[in-house]
């Protein structure tokens, strides 16, 4: 329960979360990661398990509320099972290949302590939390560069199999 409260805290506007844990946010200078397009990534120490980090991915696909409601009402009525897919990547500066770290699929519309996909007056809003072992975010070998560059993507798939993608900022730190 403390972990969920920590994630709720960090998704409710705590801008200095990354800094409090010695992390820097913002794009890495020569990062191969795509630029941020609407998703936000937060990373904090898991208060219940010192060997883990808690990640939160959140954002909004802007659209009229009526369209957002329509997407959710019909999320299972087409050729595809709709929902969200969340990805976490590690990325080295100057390297064109990002390293895939974690994948979390969430089918359909949902609203629970672990996250949500819901229609609001601002559009289709989403949030999820992911608990990962610290070693998963340590994506650099340390031979030439110890800095780890982590970013996330949120993919919304509608019932017609169309996918909308948002990418987060890159968080650079020593994980």
BAFI-3210 file (N, C-alpha, C; in Angstrom, 3 decimals, decimal comma, padded with zeros to 6 digits):
// residues 175
n [1|2|3|4|5|6|7|8|9|10|11|12|13|14|15|16|17|18|19|20|21|22|23|24|25|26|27|28|29|30|31|32|33|34|35|36|37|38|39|40|41|42|43|44|45|46|47|48|49|50|51|52|53|54|55|56|57|58|59|60|61|62|63|64|65|66|67|68|69|70|71|72|73|74|75|76|77|78|79|80|81|82|83|84|85|86|87|88|89|90|91|92|93|94|95|96|97|98|99|100|101|102|103|104|105|106|107|108|109|110|111|112|113|114|115|116|117|118|119|120|121|122|123|124|125|126|127|128|129|130|131|132|133|134|135|136|137|138|139|140|141|142|143|144|145|146|147|148|149|150|151|152|153|154|155|156|157|158|159|160|161|162|163|164|165|166|167|168|169|170|171|172|173|174|175]
n.u [000,819|001,988|003,698|001,936|000,852|003,128|003,541|001,158|001,590|003,810|002,702|000,984|001,906|004,464|007,229|009,944|010,733|012,567|014,970|015,239|016,166|018,651|018,633|018,594|016,409|015,353|016,216|018,903|021,990|022,982|021,181|019,633|017,027|013,563|012,089|010,297|006,753|004,399|003,930|004,782|007,415|008,156|010,505|011,157|012,691|011,646|009,730|009,168|010,854|014,147|015,648|014,359|012,898|010,179|008,179|006,308|004,138|002,517|-000,054|-001,815|-003,971|-004,907|-008,223|-011,689|-014,039|-016,260|-015,290|-013,286|-014,857|-016,297|-014,219|-013,552|-016,008|-016,277|-014,077|-013,652|-015,028|-014,234|-011,875|-009,654|-008,492|-008,683|-006,653|-003,955|-000,437|002,555|005,910|009,307|012,455|016,028|018,672|021,526|023,726|024,285|023,987|022,014|020,208|017,805|017,588|015,353|013,606|011,325|007,920|004,506|001,334|-002,037|-005,261|-008,265|-010,557|-009,838|-009,693|-008,050|-006,088|-003,537|-003,463|-004,934|-007,137|-008,980|-011,790|-011,827|-012,604|-010,453|-009,489|-008,276|-007,064|-004,265|-002,506|-000,006|001,661|004,835|006,883|010,249|013,278|016,296|018,578|017,609|017,369|019,941|021,506|023,905|027,240|029,383|031,947|032,724|030,864|028,941|026,455|022,980|020,330|016,986|013,754|010,203|007,408|003,993|001,438|-001,602|-004,056|-006,747|-010,044|-010,069|-007,577|-005,750|-002,921|-001,825|000,911|002,828|005,726|007,985|009,989|013,589|015,212|018,122|020,615|022,449|021,803]
n.v [-001,189|001,234|001,585|002,063|004,480|006,029|006,074|007,303|009,764|010,673|010,954|013,011|015,540|016,011|017,470|017,292|014,695|012,936|014,333|014,239|011,724|011,703|011,774|012,923|014,712|014,992|015,303|013,298|014,503|013,416|011,444|008,516|008,074|008,601|011,891|013,476|013,058|013,446|011,517|010,927|010,010|008,745|007,919|006,323|005,322|002,223|002,230|000,009|-002,034|-002,105|-003,022|-002,438|-000,263|002,028|002,752|005,148|005,700|008,097|010,013|011,744|011,368|013,805|014,752|015,302|014,782|013,191|011,624|010,182|008,732|007,208|005,625|004,042|002,807|001,115|-000,513|-003,254|-004,140|-004,492|-005,480|-005,899|-006,491|-003,863|-001,493|-000,623|-000,641|-000,677|000,347|000,127|001,479|001,237|003,371|004,174|006,935|008,105|005,567|003,796|001,850|001,152|-000,460|-002,858|-003,013|-003,569|-004,720|-004,041|-005,116|-003,914|-004,717|-003,359|-000,883|000,569|001,207|001,310|000,677|000,237|001,655|003,443|003,797|006,095|008,152|011,647|015,164|016,238|014,336|011,050|009,599|008,138|005,984|004,058|001,840|000,422|-002,038|-002,558|-004,465|-003,004|-003,583|-003,942|-001,414|-000,614|-000,132|000,280|-000,814|000,252|000,443|002,503|004,414|005,170|006,262|005,835|005,834|006,189|005,681|005,813|004,369|004,767|002,966|003,220|001,089|000,910|-000,547|-000,965|-001,674|000,380|002,212|004,514|006,406|007,547|009,100|009,296|011,685|011,451|009,923|010,376|008,771|007,137|004,043]
n.w [000,000|000,731|-001,416|-003,544|-002,676|-002,872|-005,654|-006,414|-005,255|-006,744|-009,255|-009,008|-009,435|-008,406|-009,124|-008,627|-008,252|-009,612|-009,237|-006,484|-006,063|-007,166|-009,926|-013,321|-015,397|-018,775|-022,257|-023,382|-024,662|-027,209|-027,729|-029,044|-028,696|-029,481|-029,621|-026,871|-026,746|-025,308|-023,292|-019,843|-017,727|-014,547|-012,051|-009,060|-005,947|-004,685|-001,849|-000,308|-001,071|-001,313|-003,417|-005,733|-008,242|-008,609|-011,320|-013,060|-015,703|-017,503|-019,164|-021,830|-024,561|-026,562|-027,338|-028,221|-025,545|-026,198|-028,323|-026,968|-025,134|-026,974|-028,112|-025,857|-025,241|-027,392|-027,371|-027,455|-029,655|-032,312|-034,847|-033,308|-029,948|-027,888|-026,004|-023,762|-024,282|-022,609|-022,684|-021,650|-022,202|-022,579|-023,505|-025,340|-025,758|-029,027|-030,080|-032,275|-031,617|-029,300|-026,140|-025,222|-022,228|-020,608|-020,901|-020,687|-021,058|-021,072|-021,227|-022,597|-021,152|-017,987|-014,454|-011,707|-008,679|-009,790|-012,117|-014,957|-017,798|-019,207|-020,188|-020,380|-020,063|-021,321|-023,027|-023,848|-021,101|-019,422|-017,136|-015,596|-013,323|-012,706|-011,325|-011,042|-010,862|-009,710|-011,231|-013,820|-014,929|-015,196|-017,804|-019,080|-019,728|-018,396|-019,284|-021,131|-020,542|-017,813|-017,421|-017,495|-019,766|-019,764|-021,085|-021,837|-023,602|-024,494|-025,883|-027,450|-028,506|-030,642|-031,294|-033,993|-034,661|-034,920|-033,902|-031,528|-030,481|-027,747|-026,475|-023,739|-021,840|-021,690|-019,011|-017,327|-015,509|-012,836|-012,536]
ca.u [000,000|002,882|004,211|000,887|000,776|004,302|003,296|000,102|002,226|004,666|001,926|000,077|002,528|005,749|008,160|011,334|010,916|013,819|016,085|015,362|016,875|019,919|018,452|018,404|015,449|015,599|016,817|020,355|022,445|023,063|020,366|018,930|015,612|012,702|011,771|009,074|005,532|003,191|003,984|005,705|007,966|008,694|011,216|011,537|013,064|010,502|009,877|008,993|011,883|015,308|016,220|013,480|012,398|008,800|008,063|004,952|004,014|001,207|-000,219|-003,156|-004,151|-005,911|-009,358|-012,934|-014,485|-017,169|-014,460|-012,641|-015,902|-016,565|-013,130|-013,637|-017,241|-016,132|-012,698|-013,616|-016,034|-013,689|-010,968|-008,595|-008,745|-008,030|-006,073|-002,661|000,816|003,577|007,265|010,417|013,651|017,318|019,195|022,874|023,994|024,964|023,644|020,690|019,350|017,407|017,465|014,042|013,753|010,098|006,670|003,329|000,062|-003,243|-006,368|-009,533|-010,623|-009,639|-009,446|-007,771|-004,906|-002,328|-003,493|-006,227|-007,356|-010,318|-012,174|-012,022|-012,868|-009,201|-009,173|-008,074|-005,967|-003,735|-001,441|000,300|002,868|005,631|007,936|011,364|014,531|017,238|019,514|016,997|017,583|021,376|021,625|025,243|028,262|030,317|033,274|032,959|029,826|028,110|025,128|021,885|019,291|015,753|012,538|009,043|006,395|002,633|000,763|-003,040|-004,581|-008,208|-010,632|-009,797|-006,155|-004,910|-002,092|-001,323|002,101|003,431|007,042|008,324|011,315|014,661|015,750|019,517|021,104|023,252|020,853]
ca.v [000,000|002,389|001,753|002,702|005,877|006,707|006,315|008,313|011,035|011,160|011,287|014,121|016,844|016,169|017,696|017,052|013,303|012,419|015,025|013,796|010,458|011,841|011,561|014,115|014,497|015,766|014,481|013,175|015,319|012,718|010,257|007,967|007,951|009,601|013,020|013,302|013,399|013,495|010,647|011,344|008,897|009,042|006,787|006,542|004,152|001,532|002,346|-001,295|-002,972|-001,310|-003,580|-002,120|001,074|002,156|003,616|005,541|006,245|008,722|010,988|011,968|011,539|014,865|014,591|015,634|013,743|012,273|010,665|009,312|007,818|006,281|004,647|003,106|002,015|000,150|-001,001|-004,700|-004,449|-004,482|-006,550|-006,048|-006,206|-002,588|-001,249|000,056|-001,365|000,213|-000,133|000,852|001,262|001,806|003,948|004,729|008,077|007,797|004,230|003,868|000,778|001,197|-001,786|-003,101|-003,428|-004,110|-004,564|-004,295|-004,932|-003,757|-004,783|-002,706|000,287|000,147|002,246|000,589|001,249|000,120|002,552|003,673|004,298|006,646|009,323|012,877|016,318|016,544|013,271|009,700|009,691|006,845|005,906|002,727|001,757|-000,776|-002,267|-003,251|-004,601|-001,939|-004,031|-003,821|-000,067|-000,430|-000,610|000,521|-001,733|000,975|000,478|003,865|005,330|004,581|006,871|005,071|006,678|005,403|006,364|004,924|004,640|004,306|002,692|002,958|000,376|000,919|-001,807|-001,090|-002,027|001,563|002,445|005,864|006,236|008,700|008,814|010,140|012,283|010,532|010,136|009,957|008,609|005,948|003,098]
ca.w [000,000|000,740|-002,772|-004,342|-002,255|-003,421|-007,065|-006,488|-004,933|-007,817|-010,437|-008,729|-009,628|-007,725|-010,222|-008,267|-007,851|-010,125|-008,616|-005,104|-006,044|-007,870|-011,350|-014,134|-016,463|-019,980|-023,291|-023,414|-025,774|-028,485|-027,541|-030,196|-028,330|-030,114|-028,752|-026,083|-027,479|-024,493|-022,116|-018,792|-016,959|-013,216|-011,448|-007,661|-005,151|-004,090|-000,397|000,340|-001,483|-001,714|-004,640|-006,861|-008,543|-009,068|-012,479|-013,434|-017,051|-017,590|-020,229|-022,378|-025,996|-026,643|-028,245|-027,529|-024,618|-026,897|-029,053|-025,977|-024,651|-028,075|-028,177|-024,733|-025,355|-028,483|-027,324|-027,720|-030,671|-033,665|-035,253|-032,302|-028,534|-027,633|-024,692|-023,697|-024,124|-022,051|-022,929|-021,032|-023,002|-022,237|-024,736|-025,246|-026,626|-030,272|-030,538|-032,899|-031,119|-027,893|-025,537|-024,642|-020,834|-020,019|-021,648|-019,859|-021,762|-020,256|-022,173|-022,296|-020,268|-016,597|-013,449|-010,469|-008,013|-010,604|-013,262|-015,594|-019,144|-019,033|-020,965|-019,608|-020,924|-022,017|-023,971|-023,325|-020,136|-018,993|-016,135|-015,088|-012,509|-012,963|-010,339|-011,690|-010,125|-010,056|-012,264|-015,143|-015,453|-015,394|-019,172|-019,607|-019,230|-017,545|-019,885|-021,617|-020,069|-016,762|-017,395|-018,081|-020,345|-019,727|-021,512|-021,946|-024,615|-024,248|-027,147|-027,346|-029,669|-030,651|-031,756|-035,429|-034,729|-035,105|-032,716|-031,269|-029,636|-027,076|-025,917|-022,579|-021,772|-021,295|-017,668|-017,304|-014,148|-012,543|-011,942]
c.u [000,864|003,419|003,185|000,745|001,954|004,096|002,200|000,683|003,019|003,884|001,004|000,785|003,834|006,836|009,586|011,606|012,258|015,014|016,309|016,138|018,140|019,815|018,304|017,345|015,791|016,290|018,337|020,855|022,463|022,243|019,713|017,447|014,796|012,396|010,475|007,847|004,284|003,178|004,979|006,128|008,490|009,360|011,568|011,988|011,792|010,663|009,745|010,085|013,058|015,975|015,431|013,295|010,919|008,801|006,593|005,027|002,615|001,166|-001,655|-003,061|-005,252|-006,966|-010,602|-013,387|-015,401|-016,386|-013,795|-013,636|-016,212|-015,491|-013,274|-014,887|-017,116|-014,775|-012,576|-014,526|-015,505|-012,816|-009,889|-009,138|-007,978|-007,472|-004,746|-001,532|001,855|004,948|008,253|011,670|014,872|017,966|020,585|023,022|024,737|024,653|022,218|019,721|019,074|017,269|016,121|014,223|012,506|008,899|005,517|002,069|-001,087|-004,413|-007,579|-009,396|-010,489|-009,413|-009,300|-006,505|-003,613|-002,327|-004,881|-006,065|-008,785|-010,520|-012,389|-012,339|-011,630|-008,824|-009,086|-006,854|-005,560|-002,676|-001,238|001,508|003,518|006,695|009,020|012,559|015,499|018,154|018,930|017,248|019,058|021,721|022,995|026,256|029,235|031,709|033,606|032,009|028,981|026,696|024,117|020,826|018,036|014,603|011,426|008,193|005,070|001,956|-000,712|-003,477|-006,095|-008,728|-010,480|-008,318|-005,248|-004,188|-001,632|-000,197|002,509|004,723|007,328|009,660|012,317|015,098|017,153|019,980|022,002|022,351|021,587]
c.v [001,255|002,658|002,443|004,167|006,660|007,021|007,352|009,690|011,552|011,495|012,461|015,468|017,052|016,268|017,304|015,615|012,774|013,051|014,548|012,492|010,501|011,614|012,904|013,805|015,405|014,903|014,443|013,857|014,611|011,440|009,818|007,814|008,976|010,720|012,792|013,809|013,316|012,596|011,234|010,106|009,428|007,770|007,172|005,224|003,527|001,583|001,009|-002,295|-002,180|-001,823|-003,231|-000,623|000,960|003,143|003,941|006,149|006,825|009,730|011,073|012,056|012,577|014,562|015,045|014,469|012,735|011,226|009,680|008,289|006,783|005,215|003,600|002,238|000,915|-000,543|-002,502|-005,104|-004,523|-005,686|-006,835|-005,843|-004,931|-002,493|-000,534|-000,968|-000,349|-000,442|000,744|000,460|001,859|002,256|004,507|005,895|007,615|006,421|004,270|002,821|000,944|-000,235|-001,874|-003,658|-004,115|-003,806|-004,904|-004,048|-004,789|-003,685|-004,015|-001,448|-000,204|001,370|001,528|001,167|001,174|001,029|002,713|004,004|004,788|007,873|010,498|014,004|016,726|015,490|011,925|009,742|008,297|007,035|004,442|002,825|000,409|-000,856|-003,089|-003,347|-003,526|-002,340|-003,914|-002,448|000,255|-000,968|-000,368|-000,393|-001,054|001,060|001,893|004,881|004,621|005,135|005,995|006,049|005,820|006,263|005,331|005,323|004,053|004,161|002,432|002,292|000,384|-000,380|-002,004|-001,357|-000,832|001,856|003,896|005,723|007,575|008,242|009,787|010,844|011,185|010,912|009,541|009,873|007,400|004,968|001,865]
c.w [000,000|-000,657|-003,649|-003,970|-002,820|-004,890|-007,239|-006,209|-006,120|-009,066|-010,202|-008,753|-008,898|-008,783|-009,884|-007,871|-008,320|-009,459|-007,192|-005,003|-006,892|-009,359|-012,044|-015,167|-017,617|-020,999|-023,169|-024,684|-027,125|-028,447|-028,842|-029,910|-029,099|-029,128|-028,000|-026,845|-026,618|-023,283|-021,115|-018,013|-015,637|-012,703|-010,017|-007,049|-004,587|-002,571|000,334|000,000|-002,049|-002,986|-005,885|-007,037|-008,873|-010,222|-012,683|-014,827|-017,145|-018,722|-020,695|-023,896|-026,165|-027,711|-027,506|-026,642|-025,301|-027,688|-028,092|-025,438|-025,725|-028,214|-027,075|-024,805|-026,397|-028,484|-027,636|-028,877|-032,092|-033,946|-034,213|-030,898|-028,224|-026,226|-024,813|-023,632|-023,673|-022,232|-022,169|-021,810|-022,320|-023,530|-024,487|-026,202|-027,873|-030,828|-031,066|-032,355|-029,637|-027,396|-024,831|-023,228|-020,301|-020,909|-020,717|-020,690|-020,766|-021,227|-021,673|-021,461|-018,832|-015,716|-012,117|-009,844|-008,836|-011,823|-013,842|-017,067|-019,118|-019,910|-020,021|-020,591|-021,726|-023,058|-023,291|-022,413|-019,667|-017,920|-015,800|-014,178|-012,753|-011,881|-011,031|-010,754|-010,608|-011,212|-013,672|-015,760|-015,661|-016,776|-019,786|-018,943|-018,282|-018,119|-020,356|-020,999|-019,022|-016,741|-018,120|-018,564|-020,494|-020,238|-021,684|-023,142|-024,162|-025,604|-026,852|-028,638|-029,586|-031,260|-033,263|-035,693|-035,034|-033,791|-032,682|-030,244|-029,034|-026,407|-024,777|-022,795|-021,430|-019,889|-017,651|-015,856|-014,032|-011,816|-011,494]
res [x|x|x|x|x|x|x|x|x|x|x|x|x|x|x|x|x|x|x|x|x|x|x|x|x|x|x|x|x|x|x|x|x|x|x|x|x|x|x|x|x|x|x|x|x|x|x|x|x|x|x|x|x|x|x|x|x|x|x|x|x|x|x|x|x|x|x|x|x|x|x|x|x|x|x|x|x|x|x|x|x|x|x|x|x|x|x|x|x|x|x|x|x|x|x|x|x|x|x|x|x|x|x|x|x|x|x|x|x|x|x|x|x|x|x|x|x|x|x|x|x|x|x|x|x|x|x|x|x|x|x|x|x|x|x|x|x|x|x|x|x|x|x|x|x|x|x|x|x|x|x|x|x|x|x|x|x|x|x|x|x|x|x|x|x|x|x|x|x|x|x|x|x|x|x]
***
